Amino acid sequence: MAYSGNTGFTRIIKAAGYSWQGIKAAYKYEAAFRQETWLALVLIPLAIYVAENTTQLALMISSVLLLMLVEILNSAVEAVVDRFGDELHELSGRAKDMASAAVTFSLLIMLLIWGLMLWEIFSHAR
Protein backbone atom coordinates (compact mmCIF):
# COMPACT_ATOMS: atom_id res chain seq x y z
CA MET A 1 0.00 0.00 0.00
CA ALA A 2 1.42 3.37 -0.96
CA TYR A 3 2.06 5.94 1.72
CA SER A 4 -0.39 8.83 1.31
CA GLY A 5 1.75 11.40 3.08
CA ASN A 6 -1.22 12.53 5.14
CA THR A 7 -0.63 12.96 8.85
CA GLY A 8 -2.40 14.42 11.81
CA PHE A 9 -5.69 16.16 11.31
CA THR A 10 -5.62 15.78 7.50
CA ARG A 11 -5.37 11.99 7.85
CA ILE A 12 -8.28 11.96 10.31
CA ILE A 13 -10.45 14.07 7.98
CA LYS A 14 -9.66 11.85 4.98
CA ALA A 15 -10.29 8.69 7.00
CA ALA A 16 -13.65 10.07 8.12
CA GLY A 17 -14.50 10.78 4.48
CA TYR A 18 -13.69 7.20 3.48
CA SER A 19 -15.80 5.92 6.36
CA TRP A 20 -18.72 8.08 5.26
CA GLN A 21 -18.35 6.73 1.71
CA GLY A 22 -18.52 3.21 3.14
CA ILE A 23 -21.67 4.00 5.11
CA LYS A 24 -23.32 5.53 2.03
CA ALA A 25 -22.34 2.52 -0.11
CA ALA A 26 -23.72 0.10 2.48
CA TYR A 27 -26.99 2.02 2.59
CA LYS A 28 -27.24 2.26 -1.21
CA TYR A 29 -26.36 -1.33 -2.08
CA GLU A 30 -27.36 -3.43 0.94
CA ALA A 31 -31.05 -3.88 1.79
CA ALA A 32 -30.22 -5.43 5.18
CA PHE A 33 -28.14 -2.39 6.14
CA ARG A 34 -30.98 -0.07 5.11
CA GLN A 35 -33.37 -2.05 7.30
CA GLU A 36 -30.95 -1.95 10.21
CA THR A 37 -30.49 1.81 9.75
CA TRP A 38 -34.24 2.36 10.05
CA LEU A 39 -34.34 -0.03 13.01
CA ALA A 40 -31.55 2.02 14.65
CA LEU A 41 -33.51 5.23 14.06
CA VAL A 42 -36.33 3.70 16.12
CA LEU A 43 -34.36 1.76 18.73
CA ILE A 44 -31.75 4.36 19.69
CA PRO A 45 -34.31 7.04 20.65
CA LEU A 46 -36.33 4.31 22.39
CA ALA A 47 -33.24 3.32 24.38
CA ILE A 48 -32.70 6.94 25.38
CA TYR A 49 -36.32 7.10 26.54
CA VAL A 50 -36.57 3.80 28.46
CA ALA A 51 -33.07 3.22 29.86
CA GLU A 52 -32.91 3.72 33.59
CA ASN A 53 -29.16 4.29 33.74
CA THR A 54 -26.13 4.82 31.56
CA THR A 55 -25.16 1.13 31.62
CA GLN A 56 -28.50 0.10 30.15
CA LEU A 57 -28.30 2.91 27.63
CA ALA A 58 -24.78 1.98 26.56
CA LEU A 59 -25.66 -1.71 26.19
CA MET A 60 -28.82 -1.05 24.22
CA ILE A 61 -27.26 1.45 21.81
CA SER A 62 -23.99 -0.43 21.37
CA SER A 63 -25.84 -3.65 20.54
CA VAL A 64 -27.66 -1.87 17.71
CA LEU A 65 -24.42 -0.34 16.45
CA LEU A 66 -22.69 -3.74 16.71
CA LEU A 67 -25.31 -5.24 14.41
CA MET A 68 -24.74 -2.47 11.87
CA LEU A 69 -20.97 -2.83 12.12
CA VAL A 70 -21.07 -6.57 11.51
CA GLU A 71 -23.50 -6.08 8.61
CA ILE A 72 -21.02 -3.71 6.95
CA LEU A 73 -18.21 -6.25 7.42
CA ASN A 74 -20.46 -8.98 6.01
CA SER A 75 -21.17 -6.80 2.97
CA ALA A 76 -17.45 -6.09 2.56
CA VAL A 77 -16.65 -9.83 2.58
CA GLU A 78 -19.38 -10.47 0.02
CA ALA A 79 -18.11 -7.66 -2.22
CA VAL A 80 -14.54 -8.95 -2.15
CA VAL A 81 -15.62 -12.54 -2.85
CA ASP A 82 -17.89 -11.42 -5.69
CA ARG A 83 -15.10 -9.25 -7.11
CA PHE A 84 -13.04 -12.37 -7.81
CA GLY A 85 -15.65 -14.11 -9.91
CA ASP A 86 -19.05 -15.69 -10.16
CA GLU A 87 -17.88 -19.30 -10.21
CA LEU A 88 -18.83 -21.40 -7.23
CA HIS A 89 -15.94 -22.18 -4.92
CA GLU A 90 -16.00 -23.87 -1.54
CA LEU A 91 -13.87 -21.19 0.12
CA SER A 92 -15.95 -18.36 -1.33
CA GLY A 93 -19.12 -19.96 -0.05
CA ARG A 94 -17.54 -20.60 3.33
CA ALA A 95 -16.40 -16.98 3.65
CA LYS A 96 -19.85 -15.66 2.81
CA ASP A 97 -21.57 -18.14 5.13
CA MET A 98 -19.25 -17.28 8.02
CA ALA A 99 -19.79 -13.55 7.54
CA SER A 100 -23.53 -14.15 7.48
CA ALA A 101 -23.24 -16.20 10.67
CA ALA A 102 -21.47 -13.24 12.31
CA VAL A 103 -24.49 -11.08 11.47
CA THR A 104 -26.77 -13.70 13.01
CA PHE A 105 -24.70 -13.75 16.21
CA SER A 106 -24.71 -9.95 16.45
CA LEU A 107 -28.49 -9.96 15.96
CA LEU A 108 -28.84 -12.54 18.75
CA ILE A 109 -26.64 -10.39 21.01
CA MET A 110 -28.83 -7.37 20.29
CA LEU A 111 -32.03 -9.33 20.98
CA LEU A 112 -30.59 -10.74 24.20
CA ILE A 113 -29.49 -7.34 25.46
CA TRP A 114 -32.74 -5.61 24.54
CA GLY A 115 -34.80 -8.45 25.97
CA LEU A 116 -32.94 -8.42 29.27
CA MET A 117 -32.90 -4.64 29.54
CA LEU A 118 -36.61 -4.32 28.79
CA TRP A 119 -37.35 -7.15 31.23
CA GLU A 120 -35.39 -5.33 33.93
CA ILE A 121 -36.93 -1.94 33.14
CA PHE A 122 -40.52 -3.12 33.04
CA SER A 123 -40.22 -5.50 35.98
CA HIS A 124 -39.22 -2.47 38.12
CA ALA A 125 -42.22 -0.53 36.81
CA ARG A 126 -44.70 -2.89 38.47
C-alpha positions, 0 to 999 in steps of 0.5 A: 500500500502506498504511503499517502503522506497525510498525517495528523488532522488531515489523515483523520479528515480523509479517513472520516471521508472514506468511512462516510463513503462506506456507510453511504455505499452500504446504505445504497447497495445493501437492503439489510443495512438499510433495514438496520439503519431504520431499526436504529432510528427507532431503537436508539431514541427508544433506548434513550427514553426507556433506559434507567441508567447509563449502563443500560443505555450503553448496552442497548445502543452499542448492541444496535451499532454492533449489528450495523458494524457486523452487517457492513463487514459482512457486505465487505466480505461479500463484495470482495468474494464477488469481485473475484468471480461468479464461479462457485468455490468452496472457500468463497461460499464458506467466507460468505456463510461465516460472515452471514453467521457473524451477522446472526450472532450480532443480531442474537446479542442485540435481541438478548441485550434488549430483551434483558434490559426491557425485562429489567426496566418493566419488571421495576415498573410494576 
